[in-house]
Amino acid sequence: MSMKFSRQRGVGLVELMISLVIGMIVIAGALSMVSSTFGANASQMKMSRLNNELRMAMSSITRDMRRTGYNNWTIAQLEAGVYTPSPQPTSVFTDTSGSESVVMHYDEDADGDYPATEPTETYSFRFNNNTIEAKIGTATTGSWSAIVDPSVIQITAFSIENLSQVLAKTTTSGAFDVTLPMYSITITGSLVKDPTVVRTIQETVRLRNVIVS
């Protein structure tokens, strides 16, 4: 009885080399895709971190700005139909160094007295040393402190534009002007550890209290 043996052929060197090259190309493509995904996620996380920090700074400023000008005495006068000039001073100004600042006053305890007799009812924000600082108190009282972490983000621009409208009114008590205070605030910042991550946010603030003059 004769036995037949089938001849078996292995993988040739050329075929093996081709297979290795194809495998390396597939692996390189997969690694490139994973690397791009991680890079995109990292960039998104950085931008999200910067955006959150800027939004918190903007919220701190606009929260106080909307209350600017409130005075219990003024409300009582208007309700009584007596149109006398509002005691609140100008809300926004640019300081001598050219950095944008905002100074606000409002009658927080509703007793009708501010800010001369109650300096703690004066609230200020300013752009200084690549950050935004806040202070409670007048020019001679209180101390400045950063409202953003200067080790995380740096503020590169802070601007305030006055968009207020003045309306002329006439009543039996006489003529007077009513100012509808409105401001546009723009803040630009970047990450300290990655200055290429830059974000600009803008918000228009309508003050709740009109100014009668």
C-alpha positions as CSV (number, residue, x, y, z in Angstrom):
1,M,0.0,0.0,0.0
2,S,1.5,3.2,-1.1
3,M,1.1,6.5,0.8
4,K,0.9,9.9,-1.0
5,F,2.3,12.9,0.8
6,S,0.9,16.4,-0.1
7,R,3.5,19.0,-0.6
8,Q,3.0,22.0,1.8
9,R,4.3,25.4,0.9
10,G,5.1,28.1,3.6
11,V,4.9,31.8,3.4
12,G,7.6,33.3,1.3
13,L,9.9,36.1,2.4
14,V,8.4,38.6,0.0
15,E,4.8,37.8,1.2
16,L,5.9,38.1,4.8
17,M,7.5,41.5,4.2
18,I,4.4,42.7,2.4
19,S,2.2,41.5,5.3
20,L,4.4,43.3,7.8
21,V,4.3,46.5,5.9
22,I,0.5,46.4,5.6
23,G,0.2,45.7,9.3
24,M,2.5,48.6,10.2
25,I,0.5,51.0,8.0
26,V,-2.7,49.9,9.7
27,I,-1.2,50.3,13.2
28,A,0.3,53.7,12.3
29,G,-3.1,54.9,11.0
30,A,-4.9,53.7,14.2
31,L,-2.3,55.4,16.4
32,S,-2.6,58.6,14.4
33,M,-6.4,58.6,14.8
34,V,-6.1,57.9,18.6
35,S,-3.5,60.7,18.9
36,S,-5.6,63.2,17.0
37,T,-8.6,62.3,19.2
38,F,-6.7,62.8,22.4
39,G,-5.3,66.1,21.0
40,A,-8.7,67.3,20.1
41,N,-10.1,66.4,23.5
42,A,-7.2,68.1,25.3
43,S,-7.7,71.3,23.3
44,Q,-11.4,71.2,24.0
45,M,-10.8,70.8,27.7
46,K,-8.4,73.7,27.7
47,M,-10.8,76.0,25.9
48,S,-13.6,74.9,28.2
49,R,-11.5,75.7,31.3
50,L,-10.7,79.1,29.9
51,N,-14.3,79.8,28.9
52,N,-15.5,78.9,32.4
53,E,-13.0,81.2,34.1
54,L,-13.9,84.1,31.8
55,R,-17.6,83.5,32.4
56,M,-17.2,83.6,36.1
57,A,-15.3,86.9,35.9
58,M,-18.0,88.3,33.6
59,S,-20.8,87.1,35.9
60,S,-19.1,88.8,38.9
61,I,-19.0,92.1,37.1
62,T,-22.4,92.1,35.5
63,R,-24.1,90.9,38.7
64,D,-23.1,94.1,40.5
65,M,-23.5,96.3,37.4
66,R,-27.2,95.4,37.1
67,R,-27.8,96.7,40.6
68,T,-25.9,99.9,40.1
69,G,-27.8,103.0,40.9
70,Y,-30.4,101.4,43.2
71,N,-31.3,103.8,46.1
72,N,-34.3,103.4,48.3
73,W,-34.5,107.2,48.6
74,T,-34.8,107.6,44.8
75,I,-37.4,104.9,44.5
76,A,-39.5,106.7,47.2
77,Q,-39.2,110.0,45.3
78,L,-40.3,108.5,42.0
79,E,-43.2,106.7,43.5
80,A,-44.3,110.0,45.0
81,G,-44.0,111.7,41.6
82,V,-41.2,113.9,42.7
83,Y,-38.5,114.0,39.9
84,T,-35.3,115.1,41.6
85,P,-31.8,114.3,40.3
86,S,-30.6,110.8,41.2
87,P,-27.8,110.8,43.8
88,Q,-25.8,108.0,42.1
89,P,-22.5,109.1,40.4
90,T,-21.3,108.0,37.0
91,S,-21.0,104.3,36.8
92,V,-18.2,103.8,34.4
93,F,-14.9,105.6,33.8
94,T,-11.4,105.1,32.5
95,D,-8.6,105.7,35.0
96,T,-5.5,107.7,34.4
97,S,-3.4,104.7,33.5
98,G,-5.6,103.9,30.5
99,S,-6.8,100.6,32.0
100,E,-10.6,100.1,31.9
101,S,-12.3,100.3,35.3
102,V,-15.9,100.3,36.5
103,V,-17.0,101.8,39.8
104,M,-20.5,101.0,41.1
105,H,-22.7,102.2,43.9
106,Y,-26.0,100.8,45.1
107,D,-28.0,101.0,48.3
108,E,-27.5,97.4,49.4
109,D,-29.2,97.8,52.8
110,A,-32.0,100.0,51.4
111,D,-31.5,102.7,54.0
112,G,-31.3,105.5,51.4
113,D,-27.7,106.4,52.3
114,Y,-24.7,105.8,50.0
115,P,-21.8,106.0,49.2
116,A,-20.4,108.9,51.3
117,T,-21.8,107.6,54.6
118,E,-21.4,103.9,53.7
119,P,-18.2,103.3,51.7
120,T,-18.9,99.5,51.8
121,E,-21.6,100.1,49.2
122,T,-19.1,101.1,46.6
123,Y,-17.9,98.2,44.3
124,S,-15.1,98.5,41.8
125,F,-13.5,96.3,39.1
126,R,-10.3,97.1,37.2
127,F,-7.9,95.6,34.6
128,N,-4.5,95.4,36.2
129,N,-1.4,93.3,35.8
130,N,-3.0,90.9,33.3
131,T,-5.9,90.1,35.6
132,I,-9.2,91.6,36.7
133,E,-9.3,92.8,40.3
134,A,-12.3,93.7,42.5
135,K,-12.6,95.9,45.6
136,I,-15.3,96.8,48.1
137,G,-14.8,100.4,49.3
138,T,-14.0,103.9,48.1
139,A,-10.7,105.1,46.6
140,T,-9.2,105.4,50.1
141,T,-10.7,102.3,51.6
142,G,-10.7,98.6,50.8
143,S,-8.1,96.5,49.0
144,W,-7.9,94.9,45.5
145,S,-8.0,91.2,44.9
146,A,-8.0,89.2,41.7
147,I,-11.3,87.6,40.7
148,V,-9.6,85.1,38.4
149,D,-6.7,82.8,39.2
150,P,-3.6,84.5,37.7
151,S,-1.7,81.2,37.7
152,V,-4.3,79.7,35.4
153,I,-5.4,82.4,33.0
154,Q,-4.2,85.9,32.1
155,I,-6.5,88.6,31.0
156,T,-5.2,90.4,27.9
157,A,-8.0,92.9,27.3
158,F,-10.9,94.3,29.2
159,S,-13.1,97.0,27.7
160,I,-16.4,98.7,28.6
161,E,-18.5,100.6,26.0
162,N,-21.2,103.0,27.1
163,L,-24.4,102.3,25.2
164,S,-26.7,104.4,27.4
165,Q,-29.6,106.3,26.0
166,V,-30.9,109.7,27.3
167,L,-34.6,110.4,27.0
168,A,-36.0,113.9,27.6
169,K,-39.2,114.0,29.7
170,T,-41.6,116.8,30.7
171,T,-44.1,116.8,33.5
172,T,-46.0,119.3,35.6
173,S,-43.0,119.3,37.9
174,G,-40.8,120.5,35.0
175,A,-38.4,119.0,32.4
176,F,-35.9,116.3,33.2
177,D,-33.8,113.6,31.5
178,V,-34.0,109.9,32.1
179,T,-30.9,107.9,31.3
180,L,-31.3,104.2,30.4
181,P,-27.9,102.9,31.4
182,M,-26.5,100.1,29.2
183,Y,-22.9,98.9,28.8
184,S,-21.1,96.4,26.6
185,I,-18.3,94.5,28.3
186,T,-15.6,92.5,26.5
187,I,-13.0,90.3,28.1
188,T,-10.2,88.5,26.4
189,G,-8.0,85.9,28.1
190,S,-5.6,83.1,27.5
191,L,-4.2,80.1,29.4
192,V,-0.9,80.8,31.2
193,K,0.5,77.3,30.4
194,D,-0.7,77.5,26.8
195,P,-1.0,81.1,25.5
196,T,-2.2,79.7,22.1
197,V,-5.6,79.0,23.8
198,V,-7.4,82.4,23.5
199,R,-11.0,83.3,24.1
200,T,-13.0,86.5,23.9
201,I,-16.4,86.9,25.5
202,Q,-18.8,89.8,25.3
203,E,-22.0,90.7,27.1
204,T,-24.4,93.7,27.0
205,V,-25.6,94.7,30.5
206,R,-28.8,96.7,31.0
207,L,-28.8,98.4,34.4
208,R,-32.1,97.9,36.2
209,N,-32.2,101.5,37.6
210,V,-32.6,104.6,35.5
211,I,-30.9,107.8,36.2
212,V,-33.0,111.0,36.6
213,S,-31.3,114.3,36.1
